[in-house]
Amino acid sequence: MSKVTMGLGLALTFGVGCGAGIGASGFVAPPARAATSPVQWDYSCFTEQDMSVLTDKANQMGAQGWELASTAGMTEKYWRDFV
């Protein structure tokens, strides 16, 4: 293949790619926007040495709508939407 033919092929490919990019810009999703009022959270932490008491407390918290956020040893941290 001659250098002229290869150059024309590359130019044509470049032109088609640019045209496709311009045409495809209408299909781009709009950027996501953050909520205007962020969620506020209630927090509750407790430490217990007795595993059965810890389990009972965890069940009570779950029944009240609290979510377990983290644990560290025998300490548990819970959170829920602030209402």
Secondary structure, DSSP 4 states (H G I P E B T S, - for coil): --HHHHHHHHHHHHHHHHHHHHHHGGGPPPPP---SS---EEEEEEE-S-HHHHHHHHHHHHHTT-EEEEEETTEEEEEEE--
